[in-house]
């Protein structure tokens, strides 16, 4: 099992129209509900700029694949809402692993 922290930024495109904030809010809610909650999502701060996720895995390769799949799914959802994400992922179990 790995406990990771995923710091994300859900951004609307640089051309912000009157609906940009709404798209960002909906994208964040969709990502949290359909992807991050699968991994016992916790938010360490009130503004939800980071998430702590718990992943179960048998091998390092399986962990890598799970994280890359998670990031791909988050990116796809953001793109469907005309947003994009930036993510920094690191392990909290004492290793120096980053993705």
N, CA, C and O atoms as a GROMACS GRO file, in nm:
protein
  396
    1UNK      N    1   0.085  -0.117   0.000
    1UNK     CA    2   0.000   0.000   0.000
    1UNK      C    3   0.089   0.123   0.000
    1UNK      O    4   0.192   0.127   0.068
    2UNK      N    5   0.050   0.223  -0.076
    2UNK     CA    6   0.123   0.349  -0.080
    2UNK      C    7   0.029   0.462  -0.044
    2UNK      O    8  -0.087   0.464  -0.084
    3UNK      N    9   0.080   0.553   0.032
    3UNK     CA   10   0.008   0.676   0.057
    3UNK      C   11   0.082   0.785  -0.018
    3UNK      O   12   0.202   0.806   0.002
    4UNK      N   13   0.010   0.852  -0.105
    4UNK     CA   14   0.073   0.954  -0.187
    4UNK      C   15   0.004   1.087  -0.166
    4UNK      O   16  -0.112   1.093  -0.124
    5UNK      N   17   0.074   1.192  -0.197
    5UNK     CA   18   0.011   1.324  -0.200
    5UNK      C   19   0.014   1.371  -0.344
    5UNK      O   20   0.115   1.362  -0.413
    6UNK      N   21  -0.098   1.420  -0.386
    6UNK     CA   22  -0.113   1.467  -0.523
    6UNK      C   23  -0.156   1.613  -0.516
    6UNK      O   24  -0.269   1.643  -0.478
    7UNK      N   25  -0.067   1.703  -0.552
    7UNK     CA   26  -0.102   1.844  -0.555
    7UNK      C   27  -0.146   1.876  -0.697
    7UNK      O   28  -0.074   1.851  -0.794
    8UNK      N   29  -0.264   1.931  -0.707
    8UNK     CA   30  -0.318   1.958  -0.841
    8UNK      C   31  -0.360   2.102  -0.853
    8UNK      O   32  -0.387   2.170  -0.754
    9UNK      N   33  -0.364   2.146  -0.974
    9UNK     CA   34  -0.418   2.277  -1.007
    9UNK      C   35  -0.511   2.254  -1.124
    9UNK      O   36  -0.468   2.209  -1.230
   10UNK      N   37  -0.638   2.285  -1.107
   10UNK     CA   38  -0.736   2.272  -1.214
   10UNK      C   39  -0.757   2.411  -1.270
   10UNK      O   40  -0.811   2.499  -1.203
   11UNK      N   41  -0.714   2.432  -1.391
   11UNK     CA   42  -0.716   2.565  -1.450
   11UNK      C   43  -0.809   2.569  -1.570
   11UNK      O   44  -0.820   2.473  -1.646
   12UNK      N   45  -0.874   2.681  -1.586
   12UNK     CA   46  -0.948   2.707  -1.709
   12UNK      C   47  -0.851   2.764  -1.811
   12UNK      O   48  -0.745   2.814  -1.775
   13UNK      N   49  -0.887   2.757  -1.938
   13UNK     CA   50  -0.798   2.814  -2.040
   13UNK      C   51  -0.768   2.961  -2.013
   13UNK      O   52  -0.838   3.027  -1.936
   14UNK      N   53  -0.665   3.011  -2.076
   14UNK     CA   54  -0.621   3.148  -2.049
   14UNK      C   55  -0.723   3.252  -2.095
   14UNK      O   56  -0.723   3.364  -2.045
   15UNK      N   57  -0.809   3.216  -2.187
   15UNK     CA   58  -0.915   3.309  -2.229
   15UNK      C   59  -1.034   3.281  -2.139
   15UNK      O   60  -1.112   3.189  -2.166
   16UNK      N   61  -1.051   3.359  -2.034
   16UNK     CA   62  -1.155   3.335  -1.936
   16UNK      C   63  -1.283   3.408  -1.973
   16UNK      O   64  -1.288   3.531  -1.972
   17UNK      N   65  -1.384   3.333  -2.003
   17UNK     CA   66  -1.515   3.390  -2.029
   17UNK      C   67  -1.597   3.387  -1.900
   17UNK      O   68  -1.545   3.349  -1.795
   18UNK      N   69  -1.723   3.424  -1.908
   18UNK     CA   70  -1.806   3.429  -1.787
   18UNK      C   71  -1.833   3.291  -1.728
   18UNK      O   72  -1.876   3.282  -1.613
   19UNK      N   73  -1.810   3.183  -1.804
   19UNK     CA   74  -1.841   3.050  -1.755
   19UNK      C   75  -1.717   2.972  -1.714
   19UNK      O   76  -1.727   2.854  -1.680
   20UNK      N   77  -1.600   3.034  -1.715
   20UNK     CA   78  -1.476   2.964  -1.684
   20UNK      C   79  -1.475   2.909  -1.543
   20UNK      O   80  -1.434   2.795  -1.522
   21UNK      N   81  -1.520   2.986  -1.446
   21UNK     CA   82  -1.520   2.938  -1.307
   21UNK      C   83  -1.616   2.822  -1.290
   21UNK      O   84  -1.587   2.729  -1.216
   22UNK      N   85  -1.729   2.826  -1.358
   22UNK     CA   86  -1.826   2.718  -1.350
   22UNK      C   87  -1.768   2.589  -1.405
   22UNK      O   88  -1.787   2.482  -1.345
   23UNK      N   89  -1.697   2.596  -1.518
   23UNK     CA   90  -1.634   2.477  -1.575
   23UNK      C   91  -1.528   2.420  -1.483
   23UNK      O   92  -1.517   2.298  -1.469
   24UNK      N   93  -1.451   2.507  -1.421
   24UNK     CA   94  -1.347   2.463  -1.328
   24UNK      C   95  -1.408   2.394  -1.207
   24UNK      O   96  -1.360   2.289  -1.164
   25UNK      N   97  -1.514   2.451  -1.152
   25UNK     CA   98  -1.582   2.393  -1.036
   25UNK      C   99  -1.640   2.256  -1.071
   25UNK      O  100  -1.627   2.161  -0.993
   26UNK      N  101  -1.704   2.247  -1.186
   26UNK     CA  102  -1.763   2.120  -1.227
   26UNK      C  103  -1.656   2.016  -1.257
   26UNK      O  104  -1.673   1.898  -1.224
   27UNK      N  105  -1.546   2.058  -1.318
   27UNK     CA  106  -1.437   1.965  -1.347
   27UNK      C  107  -1.378   1.910  -1.217
   27UNK      O  108  -1.353   1.790  -1.206
   28UNK      N  109  -1.355   1.997  -1.120
   28UNK     CA  110  -1.300   1.954  -0.992
   28UNK      C  111  -1.394   1.854  -0.924
   28UNK      O  112  -1.349   1.750  -0.874
   29UNK      N  113  -1.523   1.885  -0.921
   29UNK     CA  114  -1.620   1.796  -0.857
   29UNK      C  115  -1.624   1.660  -0.927
   29UNK      O  116  -1.628   1.557  -0.861
   30UNK      N  117  -1.622   1.661  -1.060
   30UNK     CA  118  -1.625   1.537  -1.137
   30UNK      C  119  -1.499   1.455  -1.110
   30UNK      O  120  -1.508   1.333  -1.090
   31UNK      N  121  -1.384   1.518  -1.108
   31UNK     CA  122  -1.258   1.449  -1.081
   31UNK      C  123  -1.258   1.389  -0.941
   31UNK      O  124  -1.220   1.274  -0.922
   32UNK      N  125  -1.300   1.467  -0.844
   32UNK     CA  126  -1.303   1.418  -0.706
   32UNK      C  127  -1.399   1.300  -0.691
   32UNK      O  128  -1.366   1.199  -0.630
   33UNK      N  129  -1.519   1.314  -0.748
   33UNK     CA  130  -1.622   1.211  -0.731
   33UNK      C  131  -1.594   1.084  -0.809
   33UNK      O  132  -1.617   0.974  -0.758
   34UNK      N  133  -1.545   1.097  -0.931
   34UNK     CA  134  -1.531   0.978  -1.015
   34UNK      C  135  -1.392   0.916  -1.014
   34UNK      O  136  -1.376   0.801  -1.054
   35UNK      N  137  -1.291   0.989  -0.971
   35UNK     CA  138  -1.154   0.934  -0.974
   35UNK      C  139  -1.093   0.928  -0.834
   35UNK      O  140  -1.059   0.820  -0.786
   36UNK      N  141  -1.077   1.042  -0.770
   36UNK     CA  142  -0.998   1.048  -0.647
   36UNK      C  143  -1.062   0.976  -0.529
   36UNK      O  144  -0.990   0.924  -0.444
   37UNK      N  145  -1.194   0.973  -0.521
   37UNK     CA  146  -1.260   0.905  -0.408
   37UNK      C  147  -1.233   0.756  -0.406
   37UNK      O  148  -1.243   0.692  -0.301
   38UNK      N  149  -1.200   0.698  -0.521
   38UNK     CA  150  -1.164   0.555  -0.527
   38UNK      C  151  -1.040   0.524  -0.441
   38UNK      O  152  -1.018   0.410  -0.401
   39UNK      N  153  -0.962   0.625  -0.413
   39UNK     CA  154  -0.836   0.608  -0.342
   39UNK      C  155  -0.839   0.671  -0.204
   39UNK      O  156  -0.739   0.725  -0.157
   40UNK      N  157  -0.955   0.665  -0.139
   40UNK     CA  158  -0.971   0.718  -0.002
   40UNK      C  159  -0.919   0.861   0.007
   40UNK      O  160  -0.840   0.894   0.095
   41UNK      N  161  -0.965   0.944  -0.085
   41UNK     CA  162  -0.920   1.083  -0.096
   41UNK      C  163  -0.939   1.159   0.035
   41UNK      O  164  -1.045   1.154   0.098
   42UNK      N  165  -0.834   1.228   0.075
   42UNK     CA  166  -0.841   1.322   0.187
   42UNK      C  167  -0.783   1.453   0.139
   42UNK      O  168  -0.692   1.456   0.056
   43UNK      N  169  -0.835   1.562   0.192
   43UNK     CA  170  -0.782   1.695   0.157
   43UNK      C  171  -0.720   1.756   0.281
   43UNK      O  172  -0.791   1.787   0.377
   44UNK      N  173  -0.588   1.774   0.283
   44UNK     CA  174  -0.520   1.826   0.401
   44UNK      C  175  -0.540   1.975   0.426
   44UNK      O  176  -0.515   2.024   0.536
   45UNK      N  177  -0.585   2.048   0.324
   45UNK     CA  178  -0.606   2.191   0.344
   45UNK      C  179  -0.744   2.232   0.291
   45UNK      O  180  -0.802   2.164   0.206
   46UNK      N  181  -0.794   2.341   0.343
   46UNK     CA  182  -0.931   2.385   0.314
   46UNK      C  183  -0.953   2.424   0.168
   46UNK      O  184  -1.065   2.410   0.118
   47UNK      N  185  -0.850   2.472   0.099
   47UNK     CA  186  -0.870   2.517  -0.039
   47UNK      C  187  -0.856   2.404  -0.142
   47UNK      O  188  -0.863   2.429  -0.262
   48UNK      N  189  -0.837   2.282  -0.096
   48UNK     CA  190  -0.831   2.163  -0.182
   48UNK      C  191  -0.724   2.173  -0.290
   48UNK      O  192  -0.747   2.132  -0.403
   49UNK      N  193  -0.610   2.228  -0.256
   49UNK     CA  194  -0.502   2.235  -0.355
   49UNK      C  195  -0.420   2.107  -0.358
   49UNK      O  196  -0.336   2.090  -0.446
   50UNK      N  197  -0.444   2.019  -0.264
   50UNK     CA  198  -0.373   1.892  -0.262
   50UNK      C  199  -0.463   1.783  -0.209
   50UNK      O  200  -0.561   1.810  -0.139
   51UNK      N  201  -0.431   1.661  -0.243
   51UNK     CA  202  -0.508   1.545  -0.199
   51UNK      C  203  -0.412   1.440  -0.148
   51UNK      O  204  -0.302   1.424  -0.200
   52UNK      N  205  -0.452   1.368  -0.046
   52UNK     CA  206  -0.378   1.252  -0.001
   52UNK      C  207  -0.459   1.131  -0.043
   52UNK      O  208  -0.577   1.119  -0.008
   53UNK      N  209  -0.396   1.042  -0.118
   53UNK     CA  210  -0.462   0.923  -0.171
   53UNK      C  211  -0.393   0.798  -0.118
   53UNK      O  212  -0.273   0.800  -0.093
   54UNK      N  213  -0.468   0.691  -0.102
   54UNK     CA  214  -0.413   0.563  -0.058
   54UNK      C  215  -0.431   0.462  -0.170
   54UNK      O  216  -0.544   0.436  -0.212
   55UNK      N  217  -0.322   0.406  -0.218
   55UNK     CA  218  -0.325   0.309  -0.328
   55UNK      C  219  -0.270   0.176  -0.281
   55UNK      O  220  -0.172   0.172  -0.206
   56UNK      N  221  -0.333   0.068  -0.323
   56UNK     CA  222  -0.285  -0.067  -0.293
   56UNK      C  223  -0.220  -0.123  -0.419
   56UNK      O  224  -0.274  -0.109  -0.529
   57UNK      N  225  -0.104  -0.186  -0.403
   57UNK     CA  226  -0.034  -0.239  -0.519
   57UNK      C  227   0.054  -0.355  -0.477
   57UNK      O  228   0.090  -0.367  -0.360
   58UNK      N  229   0.089  -0.441  -0.573
   58UNK     CA  230   0.174  -0.556  -0.546
   58UNK      C  231   0.319  -0.530  -0.587
   58UNK      O  232   0.412  -0.577  -0.522
   59UNK      N  233   0.338  -0.455  -0.696
   59UNK     CA  234   0.473  -0.428  -0.746
   59UNK      C  235   0.488  -0.279  -0.774
   59UNK      O  236   0.389  -0.207  -0.788
   60UNK      N  237   0.612  -0.234  -0.783
   60UNK     CA  238   0.636  -0.095  -0.818
   60UNK      C  239   0.581  -0.062  -0.957
   60UNK      O  240   0.531   0.048  -0.979
   61UNK      N  241   0.590  -0.156  -1.048
   61UNK     CA  242   0.537  -0.134  -1.184
   61UNK      C  243   0.386  -0.115  -1.179
   61UNK      O  244   0.331  -0.032  -1.252
   62UNK      N  245   0.318  -0.191  -1.094
   62UNK     CA  246   0.173  -0.177  -1.080
   62UNK      C  247   0.138  -0.040  -1.021
   62UNK      O  248   0.041   0.023  -1.065
   63UNK      N  249   0.215   0.006  -0.924
   63UNK     CA  250   0.193   0.139  -0.866
   63UNK      C  251   0.213   0.247  -0.972
   63UNK      O  252   0.131   0.338  -0.984
   64UNK      N  253   0.321   0.237  -1.048
   64UNK     CA  254   0.347   0.334  -1.155
   64UNK      C  255   0.230   0.338  -1.253
   64UNK      O  256   0.183   0.446  -1.290
   65UNK      N  257   0.184   0.220  -1.296
   65UNK     CA  258   0.074   0.214  -1.392
   65UNK      C  259  -0.053   0.275  -1.335
   65UNK      O  260  -0.125   0.346  -1.405
   66UNK      N  261  -0.082   0.248  -1.208
   66UNK     CA  262  -0.202   0.303  -1.144
   66UNK      C  263  -0.197   0.455  -1.140
   66UNK      O  264  -0.296   0.521  -1.170
   67UNK      N  265  -0.082   0.509  -1.102
   67UNK     CA  266  -0.069   0.654  -1.093
   67UNK      C  267  -0.079   0.718  -1.230
   67UNK      O  268  -0.147   0.820  -1.246
   68UNK      N  269  -0.014   0.661  -1.330
   68UNK     CA  270  -0.021   0.718  -1.465
   68UNK      C  271  -0.163   0.708  -1.521
   68UNK      O  272  -0.208   0.800  -1.590
   69UNK      N  273  -0.235   0.600  -1.491
   69UNK     CA  274  -0.375   0.587  -1.535
   69UNK      C  275  -0.461   0.691  -1.466
   69UNK      O  276  -0.548   0.752  -1.528
   70UNK      N  277  -0.438   0.710  -1.336
   70UNK     CA  278  -0.513   0.810  -1.259
   70UNK      C  279  -0.492   0.949  -1.318
   70UNK      O  280  -0.587   1.024  -1.339
   71UNK      N  281  -0.367   0.984  -1.345
   71UNK     CA  282  -0.337   1.116  -1.401
   71UNK      C  283  -0.396   1.134  -1.540
   71UNK      O  284  -0.442   1.243  -1.574
   72UNK      N  285  -0.395   1.028  -1.620
   72UNK     CA  286  -0.454   1.034  -1.754
   72UNK      C  287  -0.605   1.058  -1.745
   72UNK      O  288  -0.661   1.136  -1.821
   73UNK      N  289  -0.671   0.988  -1.651
   73UNK     CA  290  -0.815   1.003  -1.634
   73UNK      C  291  -0.851   1.144  -1.584
   73UNK      O  292  -0.948   1.204  -1.630
   74UNK      N  293  -0.772   1.195  -1.490
   74UNK     CA  294  -0.794   1.332  -1.440
   74UNK      C  295  -0.778   1.432  -1.554
   74UNK      O  296  -0.858   1.525  -1.566
   75UNK      N  297  -0.676   1.415  -1.635
   75UNK     CA  298  -0.651   1.505  -1.747
   75UNK      C  299  -0.764   1.500  -1.849
   75UNK      O  300  -0.805   1.603  -1.902
   76UNK      N  301  -0.815   1.379  -1.876
   76UNK     CA  302  -0.924   1.364  -1.973
   76UNK      C  303  -1.050   1.436  -1.924
   76UNK      O  304  -1.116   1.504  -2.003
   77UNK      N  305  -1.084   1.421  -1.797
   77UNK     CA  306  -1.203   1.486  -1.742
   77UNK      C  307  -1.188   1.637  -1.749
   77UNK      O  308  -1.281   1.707  -1.788
   78UNK      N  309  -1.072   1.688  -1.711
   78UNK     CA  310  -1.049   1.833  -1.718
   78UNK      C  311  -1.064   1.882  -1.861
   78UNK      O  312  -1.125   1.986  -1.886
   79UNK      N  313  -1.008   1.808  -1.956
   79UNK     CA  314  -1.016   1.847  -2.096
   79UNK      C  315  -1.160   1.851  -2.146
   79UNK      O  316  -1.197   1.938  -2.224
   80UNK      N  317  -1.242   1.757  -2.101
   80UNK     CA  318  -1.384   1.756  -2.140
   80UNK      C  319  -1.457   1.880  -2.091
   80UNK      O  320  -1.558   1.920  -2.149
   81UNK      N  321  -1.407   1.941  -1.983
   81UNK     CA  322  -1.467   2.063  -1.927
   81UNK      C  323  -1.391   2.186  -1.972
   81UNK      O  324  -1.409   2.294  -1.914
   82UNK      N  325  -1.305   2.173  -2.074
   82UNK     CA  326  -1.227   2.285  -2.128
   82UNK      C  327  -1.135   2.345  -2.022
   82UNK      O  328  -1.115   2.466  -2.016
   83UNK      N  329  -1.079   2.257  -1.940
   83UNK     CA  330  -0.981   2.296  -1.837
   83UNK      C  331  -0.857   2.211  -1.858
   83UNK      O  332  -0.853   2.124  -1.945
   84UNK      N  333  -0.756   2.235  -1.778
   84UNK     CA  334  -0.639   2.149  -1.778
   84UNK      C  335  -0.592   2.134  -1.635
   84UNK      O  336  -0.630   2.212  -1.547
   85UNK      N  337  -0.509   2.035  -1.611
   85UNK     CA  338  -0.457   2.013  -1.476
   85UNK      C  339  -0.306   2.014  -1.478
   85UNK      O  340  -0.243   1.987  -1.581
   86UNK      N  341  -0.250   2.045  -1.365
   86UNK     CA  342  -0.107   2.029  -1.339
   86UNK      C  343  -0.099   1.949  -1.210
   86UNK      O  344  -0.168   1.982  -1.113
   87UNK      N  345  -0.016   1.847  -1.206
   87UNK     CA  346  -0.010   1.762  -1.087
   87UNK      C  347   0.134   1.729  -1.052
   87UNK      O  348   0.216   1.704  -1.139
   88UNK      N  349   0.162   1.730  -0.924
   88UNK     CA  350   0.287   1.680  -0.868
   88UNK      C  351   0.249   1.568  -0.773
   88UNK      O  352   0.172   1.589  -0.680
   89UNK      N  353   0.302   1.450  -0.796
   89UNK     CA  354   0.267   1.334  -0.716
   89UNK      C  355   0.393   1.281  -0.650
   89UNK      O  356   0.495   1.262  -0.715
   90UNK      N  357   0.384   1.257  -0.519
   90UNK     CA  358   0.498   1.199  -0.448
   90UNK      C  359   0.450   1.104  -0.341
   90UNK      O  360   0.340   1.120  -0.287
   91UNK      N  361   0.532   1.006  -0.310
   91UNK     CA  362   0.500   0.907  -0.208
   91UNK      C  363   0.525   0.966  -0.071
   91UNK      O  364   0.618   1.044  -0.052
   92UNK      N  365   0.441   0.928   0.024
   92UNK     CA  366   0.457   0.976   0.161
   92UNK      C  367   0.512   0.870   0.255
   92UNK      O  368   0.531   0.897   0.374
   93UNK      N  369   0.538   0.750   0.204
   93UNK     CA  370   0.580   0.641   0.291
   93UNK      C  371   0.730   0.642   0.324
   93UNK      O  372   0.785   0.540   0.367
   94UNK      N  373   0.793   0.754   0.306
   94UNK     CA  374   0.934   0.765   0.340
   94UNK      C  375   1.029   0.749   0.223
   94UNK      O  376   1.150   0.765   0.238
   95UNK      N  377   0.976   0.717   0.107
   95UNK     CA  378   1.064   0.705  -0.010
   95UNK      C  379   1.073   0.841  -0.078
   95UNK      O  380   1.002   0.935  -0.044
   96UNK      N  381   1.162   0.850  -0.175
   96UNK     CA  382   1.180   0.974  -0.250
   96UNK      C  383   1.114   0.965  -0.388
   96UNK      O  384   1.157   1.031  -0.482
   97UNK      N  385   1.010   0.884  -0.399
   97UNK     CA  386   0.946   0.862  -0.529
   97UNK      C  387   0.857   0.978  -0.570
   97UNK      O  388   0.779   1.030  -0.491
   98UNK      N  389   0.872   1.016  -0.696
   98UNK     CA  390   0.790   1.120  -0.758
   98UNK      C  391   0.741   1.069  -0.892
   98UNK      O  392   0.807   0.986  -0.955
   99UNK      N  393   0.626   1.118  -0.934
   99UNK     CA  394   0.572   1.082  -1.067
   99UNK      C  395   0.540   1.208  -1.142
   99UNK      O  396   0.493   1.202  -1.256
   0.00000   0.00000   0.00000
